Amino acid sequence: MKFLDLHADPDQPGSIFRPLTRLAFEITKGGGMSAERRAMITLLLRHGADPALSDKTENGSAIEVARRSGNTELLALLTRAVQRR
């Protein structure tokens, strides 16, 4: 994610989803928490992505997606990031 090293906004939405919300949605809809997805989430968080920031859909924020899905691993990761802010 070289663009993050260039100080790109990690919360910049793509066509619809913010990057963290997109990952949360993929994880909770059957994709699971792979090592690669965990590393991507960690990288986005380290560069300042906000898990509580809603995107342009009814899904809300990444942390809301995790909470609704009951995915405790993802929810814990995102909650710790919010608490550190």
N, C-alpha and C positions, 0 to 999 in steps of 0.2 A: 504494500500500500504506500507506494512512494509519494503519492499526492498528500498524504498526511504529514510526511517529513517536510513538505513544502508549505506547511501551515494551512492546508485546505480545511474548510469547515466540516468536521465529522458529522454534523447534524444536517447537512445540505440534503434535502430530499432528492431522490431520483425522479422518475416520472410521477410516482405517487407516494411511495414509502420513504421514510428516513432509513438509513442503513441499519441502525440497531433494531428498528421495528421490523424491517424485512427479515433480518436474521431470526428474531424472536418468532415471527410468524412461521418461517420455514421449520424451525426446531419444534414448535408446538403442533404443527400440522403433519407430523409423521416423519420428518427428517431426522429428528433426534439431535442430541448434543455431541457432535463429533469433535475430535481434537482440533480439527481445522476451524470449525465454527466457534469453539471456545476461544481459540487464539485470535480470531477476527474480532470477536466481541471485546476481548481484553485489550486489543490494540485500539479499537475505537474509543473505549472508555479511557484509556491512558492518554489519548489525544483530546479528551474533553467532551466526548459525546454525552448527551444528557438522556438517560433512560426514561425520564419522566416527561419528555417533550413529545407531544402528540404529532401525528403526521396528518396527511390530507384525507384520511379515510375514517370510517367508523370504528376501526380497530383501536384507535387511541395511541398510547405510547407503548414502547417495548415492555415496560414494567406492567402495564395493564394487560397486555397480551399474555405475559407470563403468569400473572395472577389468575386471570380467567381460565387459563389452560390447566392450572394445577401443577405445572412443571416446577417442582421445588428447587431443582439445581439451577435453572435459569433465573428463577425469582430471587434466590439467595445471592447470586452473582450481581444482578442488577440492583438489588436492595442495598448491598454493601457499597456499591458505587454511589448511590444517592446519599447514603449516610456520610460518605467521605467528602461530599461537596460542601 
